[in-house]
Amino acid sequence: MEKSIEDKLDEILSIVKKLEKCIPNDITKEKAIPAGSSFSRKMSVKEFLLQCNPKGDVQKTLAIGYFLEVHEGMASFNKTNIERSFQAIKERPPININDKINMSIRKGHIHEGSEKKDGKTTWSLTPSGEEFVKNHFQKVAKLKN
């Protein structure tokens, strides 16, 4: 004799209940992201560099500094932070990171911080340095009043 639809549904529900017992609670209690929410994933340093497309080590070092401040929330960064970011993107850091930073300092894109981090000099971007990175390394014409 063939099973009724109700019997088949009861059997399926029984199987689902058994499966739910096998799944850890934190997974079954996880809530779906509501439609229309502003959920976004964290951007990686590699993805950021691909978007802004820096040319050469000076621009790449400046872009990494920007990433550390804006996307990682650092108030300032040091040589170790820059080196780790190069490692994260699987690239060899410039031989002399301090030289690349000093070139950006001369252009007014970076300034030296007042405090040391892990005993090392810190830097942060200037407003013009931030604009330079935001504009994909194109100089921004200053408006005359």
DSSP file (Angstrom, degrees, kcal/mol; ACC not computed):
  #  RESIDUE AA STRUCTURE BP1 BP2  ACC     N-H-->O    O-->H-N    N-H-->O    O-->H-N    TCO  KAPPA ALPHA  PHI   PSI    X-CA   Y-CA   Z-CA
    1    1 A M              0   0    0      0, 0.0     2,-0.2     0, 0.0     0, 0.0   0.000 360.0 360.0 360.0 137.4    0.0    0.0    0.0
    2    2 A E        -     0   0    0      1,-0.1     2,-0.1     0, 0.0     0, 0.0  -0.504 360.0-111.1 -79.5 144.3    1.3    3.4   -0.9
    3    3 A K        -     0   0    0     -2,-0.2    -1,-0.1     1,-0.1     2,-0.1  -0.416  30.8-116.4 -74.0 148.5    1.9    6.0    1.8
    4    4 A S     >  -     0   0    0     -2,-0.1     4,-2.2     1,-0.1     5,-0.2  -0.355  26.7-107.8 -77.4 164.7   -0.3    9.0    2.1
    5    5 A I  H  > S+     0   0    0      1,-0.2     4,-2.5     2,-0.2     5,-0.2   0.888 120.9  54.2 -60.0 -39.9    1.0   12.5    1.6
    6    6 A E  H  > S+     0   0    0      1,-0.2     4,-2.5     2,-0.2    -1,-0.2   0.908 108.1  49.0 -62.2 -42.2    0.7   13.2    5.3
    7    7 A D  H  > S+     0   0    0      2,-0.2     4,-2.1     1,-0.2    -1,-0.2   0.892 111.1  49.9 -64.8 -39.8    2.7   10.1    6.1
    8    8 A K  H  X S+     0   0    0     -4,-2.2     4,-2.3     2,-0.2    -2,-0.2   0.908 111.2  48.9 -65.0 -42.0    5.4   11.2    3.7
    9    9 A L  H  X S+     0   0    0     -4,-2.5     4,-2.8     2,-0.2    -2,-0.2   0.907 110.0  51.3 -64.1 -41.7    5.5   14.7    5.2
   10   10 A D  H  X S+     0   0    0     -4,-2.5     4,-2.0     2,-0.2    -1,-0.2   0.896 110.5  49.5 -60.9 -40.2    5.8   13.2    8.7
   11   11 A E  H  X S+     0   0    0     -4,-2.1     4,-2.0     2,-0.2    -2,-0.2   0.918 111.6  48.0 -64.6 -44.0    8.7   11.1    7.6
   12   12 A I  H  X S+     0   0    0     -4,-2.3     4,-2.5     1,-0.2    -2,-0.2   0.916 111.1  50.7 -63.8 -43.6   10.5   14.0    6.0
   13   13 A L  H  X S+     0   0    0     -4,-2.8     4,-2.4     1,-0.2    -1,-0.2   0.878 108.4  53.0 -61.7 -37.5   10.0   16.2    9.1
   14   14 A S  H  X S+     0   0    0     -4,-2.0     4,-1.9    -5,-0.2    -1,-0.2   0.908 109.8  47.7 -63.6 -42.2   11.4   13.4   11.2
   15   15 A I  H  X S+     0   0    0     -4,-2.0     4,-2.2     2,-0.2    -2,-0.2   0.910 110.9  51.5 -64.6 -43.0   14.5   13.2    9.0
   16   16 A V  H  X S+     0   0    0     -4,-2.5     4,-2.5     1,-0.2    -2,-0.2   0.914 108.5  51.3 -61.3 -43.7   14.9   17.0    9.2
   17   17 A K  H  X S+     0   0    0     -4,-2.4     4,-1.3     1,-0.2    -1,-0.2   0.900 109.8  49.7 -61.0 -41.3   14.7   17.0   13.0
   18   18 A K  H  X S+     0   0    0     -4,-1.9     4,-0.7     1,-0.2    -1,-0.2   0.904 111.6  48.8 -64.0 -40.7   17.4   14.3   13.1
   19   19 A L  H >X S+     0   0    0     -4,-2.2     3,-1.0     1,-0.2     4,-0.7   0.887 105.3  57.7 -66.3 -38.8   19.6   16.3   10.8
   20   20 A E  H >< S+     0   0    0     -4,-2.5     3,-0.7     1,-0.3    -1,-0.2   0.835 100.5  58.2 -61.0 -31.9   19.1   19.5   12.9
   21   21 A K  H 3< S+     0   0    0     -4,-1.3    -1,-0.3     1,-0.2    -2,-0.2   0.757 103.5  53.6 -68.9 -23.4   20.5   17.6   15.9
   22   22 A C  H << S+     0   0    0     -3,-1.0    -1,-0.2    -4,-0.7    -2,-0.2   0.652  93.8  83.6 -83.8 -16.9   23.7   17.0   14.0
   23   23 A I  S << S-     0   0    0     -4,-0.7     5,-0.1    -3,-0.7     0, 0.0  -0.735  90.2-107.7 -92.8 133.7   24.2   20.7   13.2
   24   24 A P    >>  -     0   0    0      0, 0.0     4,-1.5     0, 0.0     3,-1.2  -0.244  26.9-120.0 -57.9 146.6   26.0   22.9   15.8
   25   25 A N  H 3> S+     0   0    0      1,-0.3     4,-2.2     2,-0.2     5,-0.2   0.847 108.7  62.3 -57.6 -38.8   23.6   25.4   17.5
   26   26 A D  H 34 S+     0   0    0      1,-0.2     4,-0.3     2,-0.2    -1,-0.3   0.787 105.8  47.7 -63.7 -25.0   25.5   28.5   16.4
   27   27 A I  H X4 S+     0   0    0     -3,-1.2     3,-0.7     2,-0.2    -1,-0.2   0.911 111.9  47.0 -79.3 -43.7   24.8   27.6   12.8
   28   28 A T  H 3< S+     0   0    0     -4,-1.5    -2,-0.2     1,-0.2    -1,-0.1   0.790 114.4  48.3 -69.5 -25.8   21.1   26.9   13.2
   29   29 A K  T 3< S+     0   0    0     -4,-2.2    -1,-0.2    -5,-0.2    -2,-0.2   0.549  83.0 118.2 -89.6  -8.1   20.6   30.1   15.2
   30   30 A E    <   -     0   0    0     -3,-0.7     2,-0.3    -4,-0.3    -3,-0.0  -0.361  60.7-136.0 -62.2 134.2   22.5   32.2   12.7
   31   31 A K        -     0   0    0     -2,-0.1     2,-0.1     1,-0.1    -1,-0.1  -0.682  13.2-114.5 -96.6 146.0   20.2   34.9   11.2
   32   32 A A        -     0   0    0     -2,-0.3    -1,-0.1     1,-0.1     3,-0.0  -0.398  37.4-100.3 -71.3 152.9   19.9   35.8    7.6
   33   33 A I        -     0   0    0     -2,-0.1    -1,-0.1     1,-0.1     3,-0.1  -0.639  45.6-114.6 -74.6 124.3   21.0   39.3    6.5
   34   34 A P    >   -     0   0    0      0, 0.0     3,-1.7     0, 0.0     5,-0.2  -0.274  33.9 -98.3 -62.6 145.6   17.9   41.3    6.2
   35   35 A A  T 3  S+     0   0    0      1,-0.3     3,-0.1     3,-0.1    -3,-0.0  -0.368 109.0  21.5 -61.5 138.8   17.0   42.5    2.7
   36   36 A G  T 3  S+     0   0    0      1,-0.3    -1,-0.3    -3,-0.1     2,-0.0   0.498  90.0 141.0  81.6   3.8   18.1   46.1    2.1
   37   37 A S    <   -     0   0    0     -3,-1.7    -1,-0.3     1,-0.1    -4,-0.0  -0.343  60.2-122.8 -75.9 163.5   20.7   46.1    4.9
   38   38 A S        +     0   0    0     -3,-0.1     2,-0.2     2,-0.0    -1,-0.1  -0.114  53.7 152.8 -98.7  37.0   24.0   47.8    4.4
   39   39 A F        +     0   0    0     -5,-0.2     2,-0.3     0, 0.0    -3,-0.1  -0.464  15.1 170.5 -67.0 131.4   26.1   44.7    5.1
   40   40 A S        -     0   0    0     -2,-0.2     2,-0.2     3,-0.0    -2,-0.0  -0.997  30.4-119.4-142.8 148.6   29.5   44.7    3.4
   41   41 A R        -     0   0    0     -2,-0.3     2,-0.3     1,-0.1     0, 0.0  -0.493  40.0 -95.8 -82.9 155.2   32.5   42.6    3.6
   42   42 A K        -     0   0    0     -2,-0.2     2,-0.2     1,-0.1    -1,-0.1  -0.523  39.8-123.7 -72.9 133.4   35.9   44.0    4.6
   43   43 A M        -     0   0    0     -2,-0.3     2,-0.2    28,-0.1    -1,-0.1  -0.541  21.2-132.4 -77.5 141.3   38.1   44.9    1.7
   44   44 A S     >  -     0   0    0     -2,-0.2     4,-2.3     1,-0.1     5,-0.2  -0.553  19.4-116.8 -88.5 159.6   41.5   43.4    1.5
   45   45 A V  H  > S+     0   0    0      1,-0.2     4,-2.4     2,-0.2     5,-0.2   0.872 117.0  53.8 -63.4 -35.9   44.7   45.4    0.9
   46   46 A K  H  > S+     0   0    0      2,-0.2     4,-2.1     1,-0.2    -1,-0.2   0.934 108.6  47.9 -63.0 -46.7   45.2   43.5   -2.4
   47   47 A E  H  > S+     0   0    0      1,-0.2     4,-1.7     2,-0.2    -2,-0.2   0.901 111.4  51.5 -61.2 -41.1   41.7   44.3   -3.6
   48   48 A F  H  X S+     0   0    0     -4,-2.3     4,-2.4     1,-0.2     5,-0.3   0.928 109.7  48.7 -62.2 -45.5   42.2   48.0   -2.7
   49   49 A L  H  X S+     0   0    0     -4,-2.4     4,-2.1     1,-0.2    -1,-0.2   0.862 108.8  53.6 -65.0 -35.2   45.5   48.2   -4.6
   50   50 A L  H  < S+     0   0    0     -4,-2.1    -1,-0.2     1,-0.2    -2,-0.2   0.862 110.8  48.1 -65.8 -34.3   43.9   46.6   -7.6
   51   51 A Q  H  < S+     0   0    0     -4,-1.7    -2,-0.2    -5,-0.2    -1,-0.2   0.913 119.0  35.8 -71.9 -43.4   41.2   49.2   -7.5
   52   52 A C  H  < S-     0   0    0     -4,-2.4    -2,-0.2    -5,-0.1    -1,-0.2   0.675  91.9-151.9 -90.6 -15.2   43.4   52.3   -7.2
   53   53 A N     <  -     0   0    0     -4,-2.1    -3,-0.1    -5,-0.3    -4,-0.1   0.909  12.9-158.0  51.7  62.0   46.2   50.9   -9.4
   54   54 A P        -     0   0    0      0, 0.0     2,-0.6     0, 0.0    -1,-0.1  -0.375   7.7-136.2 -69.7 149.8   49.3   52.6   -8.0
   55   55 A K     >  -     0   0    0     -2,-0.1     4,-0.7    82,-0.0     3,-0.1  -0.935  63.5 -12.8-108.3 118.8   52.4   52.9  -10.2
   56   56 A G  H  > S-     0   0    0     -2,-0.6     4,-2.1     1,-0.2     5,-0.2   0.039  91.3 -67.4  81.6 170.2   55.7   52.1   -8.6
   57   57 A D  H  > S+     0   0    0      2,-0.2     4,-2.5     1,-0.2     5,-0.2   0.803 125.9  57.4 -69.1 -32.3   56.8   51.6   -5.0
   58   58 A V  H  > S+     0   0    0      2,-0.2     4,-2.1     1,-0.2    -1,-0.2   0.960 113.0  39.4 -65.9 -49.3   56.2   55.2   -3.9
   59   59 A Q  H  X S+     0   0    0     -4,-0.7     4,-2.8     2,-0.2    -2,-0.2   0.886 115.9  52.2 -66.9 -38.5   52.6   55.2   -4.9
   60   60 A K  H  X S+     0   0    0     -4,-2.1     4,-2.3     2,-0.2    -1,-0.2   0.905 110.3  48.1 -64.9 -40.8   52.0   51.7   -3.7
   61   61 A T  H  X S+     0   0    0     -4,-2.5     4,-2.2     2,-0.2    -1,-0.2   0.901 112.9  48.6 -65.5 -40.7   53.5   52.5   -0.3
   62   62 A L  H  X S+     0   0    0     -4,-2.1     4,-2.3    -5,-0.2    -2,-0.2   0.914 111.2  50.2 -63.4 -43.8   51.3   55.6   -0.1
   63   63 A A  H  X S+     0   0    0     -4,-2.8     4,-2.6     2,-0.2    -2,-0.2   0.882 109.2  51.1 -63.8 -38.8   48.2   53.6   -1.1
   64   64 A I  H  X S+     0   0    0     -4,-2.3     4,-2.7     2,-0.2    -1,-0.2   0.915 108.8  51.7 -65.0 -41.9   49.0   51.0    1.6
   65   65 A G  H  X S+     0   0    0     -4,-2.2     4,-2.0     2,-0.2    -2,-0.2   0.921 110.5  48.7 -58.0 -43.8   49.3   53.8    4.2
   66   66 A Y  H  X S+     0   0    0     -4,-2.3     4,-3.2     2,-0.2     5,-0.4   0.930 111.0  50.5 -60.0 -47.1   45.9   55.1    3.1
   67   67 A F  H  X>S+     0   0    0     -4,-2.6     4,-2.0     1,-0.2     5,-1.4   0.917 109.0  51.3 -58.2 -45.4   44.4   51.6    3.3
   68   68 A L  H  <5S+     0   0    0     -4,-2.7     6,-2.4     3,-0.2     4,-0.2   0.895 117.0  39.7 -61.4 -40.4   45.8   51.1    6.8
   69   69 A E  H  <5S+     0   0    0     -4,-2.0     4,-0.4     4,-0.2    -2,-0.2   0.948 126.6  30.9 -73.8 -49.5   44.3   54.4    8.0
   70   70 A V  H  <5S+     0   0    0     -4,-3.2    -3,-0.2    -5,-0.2    -2,-0.2   0.924 132.2  26.6 -81.1 -46.2   40.9   54.3    6.2
   71   71 A H  T  <5S+     0   0    0     -4,-2.0    -3,-0.2    -5,-0.4    -1,-0.1   0.749 129.9  37.6 -94.3 -25.5   40.1   50.6    6.0
   72   72 A E  S   <S-     0   0    0     -5,-1.4    -3,-0.2    -4,-0.2    -4,-0.1   0.538 101.5-126.8-101.7  -9.2   42.0   49.2    9.0
   73   73 A G        +     0   0    0     -4,-0.4     2,-0.3    -6,-0.3    -4,-0.2   0.701  50.5 156.9  75.3  20.3   41.3   52.2   11.3
   74   74 A M        -     0   0    0     -6,-2.4    -1,-0.2     1,-0.1     3,-0.1  -0.602  38.8-151.8 -79.3 137.9   44.9   53.0   12.2
   75   75 A A  S    S-     0   0    0     -2,-0.3     2,-0.3     1,-0.2    -1,-0.1   0.813  82.7  -6.2 -75.0 -30.6   45.7   56.5   13.3
   76   76 A S        -     0   0    0     48,-0.1     2,-0.3    -8,-0.1    -1,-0.2  -0.950  69.0-144.1-154.4 168.9   49.2   56.1   12.1
   77   77 A F  E     -A  123   0A   0     46,-2.4    46,-2.5    -2,-0.3     2,-0.2  -0.927   7.3-155.6-138.1 160.6   51.4   53.4   10.6
   78   78 A N  E  >  -A  122   0A   0     -2,-0.3     4,-1.9    44,-0.2     3,-0.2  -0.695  42.4 -84.1-128.2-176.9   55.0   52.3   10.8
   79   79 A K  H  > S+     0   0    0     42,-0.5     4,-2.8     1,-0.2     5,-0.2   0.876 125.4  54.2 -57.7 -41.1   57.5   50.4    8.7
   80   80 A T  H  > S+     0   0    0      1,-0.2     4,-2.7     2,-0.2    -1,-0.2   0.899 106.1  52.4 -62.7 -41.2   56.4   47.1   10.1
   81   81 A N  H  > S+     0   0    0      2,-0.2     4,-1.7     1,-0.2    -1,-0.2   0.909 111.7  46.7 -60.4 -42.1   52.8   47.8    9.1
   82   82 A I  H  X S+     0   0    0     -4,-1.9     4,-2.1     2,-0.2    -2,-0.2   0.930 112.1  50.0 -65.5 -46.2   53.8   48.6    5.6
   83   83 A E  H  X S+     0   0    0     -4,-2.8     4,-2.2     1,-0.2    -2,-0.2   0.914 109.8  50.8 -59.7 -44.0   56.0   45.4    5.4
   84   84 A R  H  X S+     0   0    0     -4,-2.7     4,-2.2     1,-0.2    -1,-0.2   0.867 108.0  53.2 -63.1 -36.0   53.2   43.2    6.6
   85   85 A S  H  X S+     0   0    0     -4,-1.7     4,-1.5     2,-0.2    -1,-0.2   0.902 107.8  50.0 -67.0 -39.7   50.9   44.7    4.0
   86   86 A F  H  <>S+     0   0    0     -4,-2.1     5,-2.7     1,-0.2    -2,-0.2   0.903 110.7  50.4 -63.1 -39.5   53.3   43.8    1.3
   87   87 A Q  H ><5S+     0   0    0     -4,-2.2     3,-1.3     1,-0.2    -2,-0.2   0.892 105.7  56.5 -63.5 -38.4   53.5   40.3    2.7
   88   88 A A  H 3<5S+     0   0    0     -4,-2.2    -1,-0.2     1,-0.3    -2,-0.2   0.828 109.8  44.5 -63.3 -32.0   49.7   40.1    2.7
   89   89 A I  T 3<5S-     0   0    0     -4,-1.5    -1,-0.3    -3,-0.2    -2,-0.2   0.357 116.6-117.7 -93.3   6.4   49.7   40.9   -1.1
   90   90 A K  T < 5S+     0   0    0     -3,-1.3     2,-0.4     1,-0.2    -3,-0.2   0.885  71.7 127.4  60.2  43.3   52.5   38.4   -1.6
   91   91 A E      < -     0   0    0     -5,-2.7    -1,-0.2    -6,-0.1    -2,-0.2  -0.951  66.2-108.8-125.7 149.4   54.9   41.0   -2.9
   92   92 A R        -     0   0    0     -2,-0.4     3,-0.1    -3,-0.1    -5,-0.0  -0.607  40.2-120.1 -73.3 130.1   58.4   41.8   -1.8
   93   93 A P        -     0   0    0      0, 0.0    -1,-0.1     0, 0.0   -10,-0.1  -0.296  40.1 -83.7 -66.1 157.0   58.5   45.2    0.1
   94   94 A P    >   -     0   0    0      0, 0.0     3,-0.5     0, 0.0    -8,-0.0  -0.259  38.8-117.5 -56.6 150.0   60.7   47.9   -1.3
   95   95 A I  T 3  S+     0   0    0      1,-0.3     2,-0.5    -3,-0.1     0, 0.0   0.893 108.3  27.9 -58.7 -41.1   64.3   47.6   -0.2
   96   96 A N  T >>  +     0   0    0      1,-0.2     4,-1.5     2,-0.1     3,-0.5  -0.772  65.0 173.1-127.0  87.0   64.1   51.0    1.6
   97   97 A I  H <> S+     0   0    0     -3,-0.5     4,-2.5    -2,-0.5     5,-0.2   0.887  81.1  60.0 -59.7 -40.1   60.6   51.7    2.7
   98   98 A N  H 3> S+     0   0    0      1,-0.2     4,-2.7     2,-0.2    -1,-0.2   0.871 102.9  52.6 -57.7 -36.8   61.8   54.8    4.6
   99   99 A D  H <> S+     0   0    0     -3,-0.5     4,-1.9     2,-0.2    -1,-0.2   0.909 108.9  49.0 -64.8 -42.1   63.0   56.3    1.3
  100  100 A K  H  X S+     0   0    0     -4,-1.5     4,-1.5     2,-0.2    -2,-0.2   0.903 112.8  48.1 -64.5 -40.6   59.6   55.7   -0.3
  101  101 A I  H  X S+     0   0    0     -4,-2.5     4,-2.2     1,-0.2    -2,-0.2   0.921 109.0  53.5 -63.9 -44.6   57.9   57.4    2.7
  102  102 A N  H  X S+     0   0    0     -4,-2.7     4,-2.4     1,-0.2    -2,-0.2   0.850 104.9  54.9 -61.5 -34.4   60.4   60.3    2.5
  103  103 A M  H  X S+     0   0    0     -4,-1.9     4,-1.2     1,-0.2    -1,-0.2   0.897 109.8  46.5 -64.7 -39.1   59.5   60.8   -1.2
  104  104 A S  H  <>S+     0   0    0     -4,-1.5     5,-2.8     2,-0.2     6,-0.9   0.830 109.4  55.0 -71.1 -31.6   55.9   61.1   -0.2
  105  105 A I  H ><5S+     0   0    0     -4,-2.2     3,-1.4     4,-0.2    -2,-0.2   0.932 105.7  52.0 -64.0 -45.4   56.8   63.5    2.7
  106  106 A R  H 3<5S+     0   0    0     -4,-2.4    -1,-0.2     1,-0.3    -2,-0.2   0.823 109.3  50.2 -60.9 -31.0   58.6   65.7    0.2
  107  107 A K  T 3<5S-     0   0    0     -4,-1.2    -1,-0.3    -5,-0.1    -2,-0.2   0.531 117.7-115.1 -83.8  -6.0   55.4   65.8   -2.0
  108  108 A G  T < 5S+     0   0    0     -3,-1.4    21,-0.4    -4,-0.4    20,-0.3   0.678  85.8 114.3  82.6  17.9   53.3   66.7    1.0
  109  109 A H  S   <S+     0   0    0     -5,-2.8    17,-2.1    19,-0.2     2,-0.3   0.693  76.3  29.6 -93.9 -20.9   51.3   63.4    1.0
  110  110 A I  E     -B  125   0A   0     -6,-0.9     2,-0.3    15,-0.3    15,-0.2  -0.969  63.6-164.7-136.1 148.6   52.6   62.0    4.3
  111  111 A H  E     -B  124   0A   0     13,-2.8    13,-2.2    -2,-0.3     2,-0.2  -0.972  30.8-101.9-133.0 155.7   53.8   63.5    7.5
  112  112 A E  E     -B  123   0A   0     -2,-0.3    11,-0.3    11,-0.2     2,-0.1  -0.489  37.9-122.5 -75.1 139.7   55.7   62.1   10.4
  113  113 A G  E     -     0   0A   0      9,-3.5     9,-0.2    -2,-0.2    -1,-0.1  -0.330  10.3-127.7 -77.3 163.2   53.7   61.2   13.6
  114  114 A S  E    S+     0   0A   0      7,-0.1     2,-0.3    -2,-0.1    -1,-0.1   0.658  88.8  52.6 -86.3 -16.8   54.5   62.6   17.0
  115  115 A E  E    S-     0   0A   0      5,-0.0     7,-0.5     2,-0.0     2,-0.3  -0.812  78.6-123.2-119.3 159.9   54.7   59.2   18.7
  116  116 A K  E     -B  121   0A   0     -2,-0.3     2,-0.5     5,-0.1     5,-0.2  -0.727  14.3-149.3 -98.2 151.3   56.5   56.0   18.1
  117  117 A K  E >  S-B  120   0A   0      3,-2.5     3,-1.6    -2,-0.3   -40,-0.0  -0.985  83.5 -12.9-121.3 119.8   54.8   52.6   17.6
  118  118 A D  T 3  S-     0   0    0     -2,-0.5    -1,-0.1     1,-0.3     3,-0.1   0.848 129.6 -57.6  56.3  35.2   56.8   49.6   18.8
  119  119 A G  T 3  S+     0   0    0      1,-0.3     2,-0.3    -3,-0.0    -1,-0.3   0.562 116.2 113.7  75.9   8.9   59.9   51.9   19.0
  120  120 A K  E <  S- B   0 117A   0     -3,-1.6    -3,-2.5     1,-0.1    -1,-0.3  -0.832  75.3 -95.8-115.8 152.1   59.6   52.9   15.3
  121  121 A T  E     - B   0 116A   0     -2,-0.3   -42,-0.5    -5,-0.2     2,-0.3  -0.320  40.9-148.1 -59.0 140.5   58.8   56.2   13.6
  122  122 A T  E     -A   78   0A   0     -7,-0.5    -9,-3.5    -9,-0.2     2,-0.3  -0.801  13.2-170.2-112.2 158.4   55.1   56.5   12.6
  123  123 A W  E     -AB  77 112A   0    -46,-2.5   -46,-2.4    -2,-0.3     2,-0.3  -0.923   4.6-169.6-137.5 162.3   53.5   58.4    9.7
  124  124 A S  E     - B   0 111A   0    -13,-2.2   -13,-2.8    -2,-0.3     2,-0.1  -0.979  31.6 -97.6-148.1 159.3   50.1   59.4    8.6
  125  125 A L  E     - B   0 110A   0     -2,-0.3   -15,-0.3   -15,-0.2   -16,-0.1  -0.463  30.7-133.1 -76.9 147.2   48.6   60.8    5.4
  126  126 A T     >  -     0   0    0    -17,-2.1     4,-2.4    -2,-0.1     5,-0.2  -0.503  33.1-101.7 -85.7 165.2   48.0   64.5    5.0
  127  127 A P  H  > S+     0   0    0      0, 0.0     4,-2.2     0, 0.0     5,-0.2   0.891 126.5  50.5 -56.0 -38.4   44.7   65.6    3.6
  128  128 A S  H  > S+     0   0    0    -20,-0.3     4,-2.2     1,-0.2   -19,-0.2   0.850 108.1  53.1 -69.9 -31.1   46.4   66.2    0.2
  129  129 A G  H  > S+     0   0    0    -21,-0.4     4,-2.0     2,-0.2    -1,-0.2   0.901 108.7  49.7 -66.3 -41.1   47.8   62.7    0.4
  130  130 A E  H  X S+     0   0    0     -4,-2.4     4,-2.8     1,-0.2    -2,-0.2   0.928 112.2  47.5 -61.9 -45.4   44.3   61.3    1.0
  131  131 A E  H  X S+     0   0    0     -4,-2.2     4,-2.2     1,-0.2     7,-0.2   0.885 108.2  56.0 -62.8 -39.0   42.9   63.2   -2.0
  132  132 A F  H  <>S+     0   0    0     -4,-2.2     5,-2.8     2,-0.2     6,-0.6   0.914 112.3  41.5 -60.3 -44.1   45.8   62.1   -4.2
  133  133 A V  H ><5S+     0   0    0     -4,-2.0     3,-1.9     3,-0.2    -2,-0.2   0.932 112.7  53.6 -69.4 -45.7   45.0   58.4   -3.5
  134  134 A K  H 3<5S+     0   0    0     -4,-2.8    -2,-0.2     1,-0.3    -1,-0.2   0.845 108.2  51.6 -56.6 -34.4   41.3   58.9   -3.8
  135  135 A N  T ><5S-     0   0    0     -4,-2.2     3,-0.8    -5,-0.2    -1,-0.3   0.070 122.7-106.0 -93.0  24.6   41.8   60.5   -7.2
  136  136 A H  T < 5S-     0   0    0     -3,-1.9    -3,-0.2     1,-0.2    -2,-0.1   0.877  76.2 -52.3  53.0  44.2   43.9   57.5   -8.4
  137  137 A F  T 3 <S+     0   0    0     -5,-2.8     2,-0.5     1,-0.3    -1,-0.2   0.755 102.4 134.7  68.2  28.6   47.2   59.4   -8.1
  138  138 A Q    <   -     0   0    0     -3,-0.8    -1,-0.3    -6,-0.6    -3,-0.2  -0.908  61.6-111.4-104.6 135.5   46.1   62.4  -10.2
  139  139 A K        -     0   0    0     -2,-0.5     2,-0.6    -3,-0.1    -7,-0.0  -0.406  28.2-133.9 -65.0 139.4   46.9   65.8   -8.9
  140  140 A V        -     0   0    0    -12,-0.1     2,-0.3    -2,-0.1    -1,-0.1  -0.847  16.5-126.5 -98.4 124.5   43.8   67.7   -7.8
  141  141 A A        -     0   0    0     -2,-0.6     2,-0.3     1,-0.1    -1,-0.0  -0.524  26.1-124.5 -69.3 131.5   43.7   71.3   -9.1
  142  142 A K        -     0   0    0     -2,-0.3     2,-0.3     1,-0.1    -1,-0.1  -0.590  21.9-122.5 -78.8 137.0   43.1   73.7   -6.2
  143  143 A L        -     0   0    0     -2,-0.3     2,-0.4     2,-0.0    -1,-0.1  -0.592  20.0-134.3 -79.3 137.9   40.2   76.0   -6.5
  144  144 A K              0   0    0     -2,-0.3    -1,-0.0     1,-0.1     0, 0.0  -0.743 360.0 360.0 -91.7 140.3   40.8   79.7   -6.3
  145  145 A N              0   0    0     -2,-0.4    -1,-0.1     0, 0.0    -2,-0.0   0.459 360.0 360.0 -81.3 360.0   38.6   81.8   -4.1
